[in-house]
Amino acid sequence: MRNILVTGAFGQLGTELIPALRKRYGGQRVVASGRHLPQLSPDQDGSGPVVSLDVTNSAAVLETVREYRVEVIYHLAAILSARGEASPEDTWRINVGGLRNVLEAARIAGCKVFWPSSIAVFGPDTPAERTPQDTLMRPTTMYGITKVTGELLADYYVSRFGVDVRGVRYPGVISSESLPGGGTTDYAVEMFYGALRSKQYSCFVRANTVLPMIYMPDCIRAAIEIMEADFSQLTHHNGFNVAAMSFSAGELAAEIEKHLPGFACEYEPDERQAIADSWPRSIDDQVAFDEWGWRAEYDLPKMTADMLKRLAHRLSTH
Ligand SMILES: NC(=O)c1ccc[n+]([C@@H]2O[C@H](COP(=O)([O-])OP(=O)(O)OC[C@H]3O[C@@H](n4cnc5c(N)ncnc54)[C@H](O)[C@@H]3O)[C@@H](O)[C@H]2O)c1
């Protein structure tokens, strides 16, 4: 039996994707890889293999794919939006160079690839409400530029080489098990920590900033469902819009306050406000529904209740 490789496996998404994949396909079949291995890796309970892999090293990517007889790659390694603006050159090198290395290894070794794009592909010229699947994409961040390039490159590998590459455009991901890694929507997760730890939070975007978001269980399900979809039913392959919920920072604070009366949120916008302002307020994911049946399950009230329950438990036990 051939195996599954996850790159960037110790970040926000990988931390929850690895256990989900291991549960579904078997622990030993899922190889968790990262540039830096964490002290407490998901493998410490012996649930599956862990390997060090820098995706900018093309030979190492191919070698790992061959050594572990990989048939599917979930390529998560990347630099995210806010961190990307601090280091545009690295962002291009890792996001575009890393993706190219993964696609080449997939072409040579005959692998299938999942690669997540982002709502960061959109820019200030894109329609901001119910942003369509196929629309103007002129992002103003280096992260967004690497994601547009990546979507084009991934589609090129599908049409030119017949590599089965699939992916979605995630909105901001909200999760309880790991902290976000330097994106513009990190405030949504940080607000929960602030609320539970000290009943206060200073938010780095304005209260009326509305962005599309998705809760981790939906995020993981989207990755697994698109990879299990019938290839012949797909017209698009990469960059499917997936929507779940849209809310302002103020609405999130109000929802949290329903559970934690007295929670006080202040708003002190920093440079990330400009990135947030360049992104859509809501997106239209009808195409993902039509081609592979995508539907989100979590809205703002359901996500908030679950997040507070899980995070309160985590904070009390760590
Ligand atoms: N989290 C979100 O809100 C969000 C939204 C849209 C899209 N995405 C996309 O999902 C994917 C995963 O995001 P995430 O939130 O888990 O990010 P993250 O920053 O939490 O994790 C990314 C991981 O990649 C690793 N990495 C960086 N450079 C590497 C390299 N050269 N080789 C190997 N590993 C390297 C980092 O150490 C980190 O552990 C990314 O492609 C991201 O663009 C995330």
The ligand as an SDF file (V2000), in Angstrom:
LIG
                    3D

 44 48  0  0  0  0  0  0  0  0999 V2000
   -4.6550   29.2780    8.3700 N   0  0  0  0  0  0  0  0  0  0  0  0
   -5.3960   29.9720    7.5210 C   0  0  0  0  0  0  0  0  0  0  0  0
   -6.1910   30.8140    7.9490 O   0  0  0  0  0  0  0  0  0  0  0  0
   -5.2820   29.7180    6.0450 C   0  0  0  0  0  0  0  0  0  0  0  0
   -6.1790   30.3650    5.1730 C   0  0  0  0  0  0  0  0  0  0  0  0
   -6.0510   30.1590    3.8110 C   0  0  0  0  0  0  0  0  0  0  0  0
   -5.1020   29.2970    3.3220 C   0  0  0  0  0  0  0  0  0  0  0  0
   -4.2370   28.6620    4.1900 N   0  0  0  0  0  0  0  0  0  0  0  0
   -3.2120   27.8090    3.6140 C   0  0  0  0  0  0  0  0  0  0  0  0
   -3.1870   26.5480    4.2480 O   0  0  0  0  0  0  0  0  0  0  0  0
   -1.8270   26.0540    4.2810 C   0  0  0  0  0  0  0  0  0  0  0  0
   -1.4440   25.7260    5.7110 C   0  0  0  0  0  0  0  0  0  0  0  0
   -1.5650   26.8880    6.4930 O   0  0  0  0  0  0  0  0  0  0  0  0
   -1.3780   26.9240    8.0700 P   0  0  0  0  0  0  0  0  0  0  0  0
   -2.3890   27.8510    8.6020 O   0  0  0  0  0  0  0  0  0  0  0  0
   -1.2760   25.5630    8.6150 O   0  0  0  0  0  0  0  0  0  0  0  0
    0.0320   27.6710    8.1460 O   0  0  0  0  0  0  0  0  0  0  0  0
    1.1000   27.6330    9.3400 P   0  0  0  0  0  0  0  0  0  0  0  0
    1.9840   28.8200    9.1790 O   0  0  0  0  0  0  0  0  0  0  0  0
    0.4210   27.4300   10.6380 O   0  0  0  0  0  0  0  0  0  0  0  0
    1.9020   26.3040    8.9810 O   0  0  0  0  0  0  0  0  0  0  0  0
    2.7300   26.2240    7.8590 C   0  0  0  0  0  0  0  0  0  0  0  0
    3.8900   25.3290    8.2240 C   0  0  0  0  0  0  0  0  0  0  0  0
    4.7890   25.3060    7.1110 O   0  0  0  0  0  0  0  0  0  0  0  0
    6.0930   25.2380    7.6510 C   0  0  0  0  0  0  0  0  0  0  0  0
    7.0740   25.6660    6.6520 N   0  0  0  0  0  0  0  0  0  0  0  0
    7.4200   26.9310    6.2990 C   0  0  0  0  0  0  0  0  0  0  0  0
    8.4100   26.8870    5.3900 N   0  0  0  0  0  0  0  0  0  0  0  0
    8.6830   25.5900    5.1540 C   0  0  0  0  0  0  0  0  0  0  0  0
    9.5910   24.9200    4.3050 C   0  0  0  0  0  0  0  0  0  0  0  0
   10.4600   25.5720    3.5300 N   0  0  0  0  0  0  0  0  0  0  0  0
    9.5920   23.5540    4.3060 N   0  0  0  0  0  0  0  0  0  0  0  0
    8.7400   22.8630    5.0960 C   0  0  0  0  0  0  0  0  0  0  0  0
    7.8720   23.4560    5.9480 N   0  0  0  0  0  0  0  0  0  0  0  0
    7.8380   24.8070    5.9580 C   0  0  0  0  0  0  0  0  0  0  0  0
    6.0570   26.1380    8.8650 C   0  0  0  0  0  0  0  0  0  0  0  0
    7.1070   25.8200    9.7580 O   0  0  0  0  0  0  0  0  0  0  0  0
    4.6830   25.8160    9.4340 C   0  0  0  0  0  0  0  0  0  0  0  0
    4.7470   24.7850   10.3960 O   0  0  0  0  0  0  0  0  0  0  0  0
   -0.9680   27.1530    3.6360 C   0  0  0  0  0  0  0  0  0  0  0  0
   -0.7870   26.8720    2.2730 O   0  0  0  0  0  0  0  0  0  0  0  0
   -1.8270   28.3800    3.7990 C   0  0  0  0  0  0  0  0  0  0  0  0
   -1.5180   29.3430    2.8170 O   0  0  0  0  0  0  0  0  0  0  0  0
   -4.3180   28.8600    5.5400 C   0  0  0  0  0  0  0  0  0  0  0  0
  1  2  1  0
  2  3  2  0
  2  4  1  0
  4  5  1  0
  4 44  2  0
  5  6  2  0
  6  7  1  0
  7  8  2  0
  8  9  1  0
  8 44  1  0
  9 10  1  0
  9 42  1  0
 10 11  1  0
 11 12  1  0
 11 40  1  0
 12 13  1  0
 13 14  1  0
 14 15  2  0
 14 16  1  0
 14 17  1  0
 17 18  1  0
 18 19  2  0
 18 20  1  0
 18 21  1  0
 21 22  1  0
 22 23  1  0
 23 24  1  0
 23 38  1  0
 24 25  1  0
 25 26  1  0
 25 36  1  0
 26 27  1  0
 26 35  1  0
 27 28  2  0
 28 29  1  0
 29 30  1  0
 29 35  2  0
 30 31  1  0
 30 32  2  0
 32 33  1  0
 33 34  2  0
 34 35  1  0
 36 37  1  0
 36 38  1  0
 38 39  1  0
 40 41  1  0
 40 42  1  0
 42 43  1  0
M  CHG  2   8   1  16  -1
M  END
$$$$
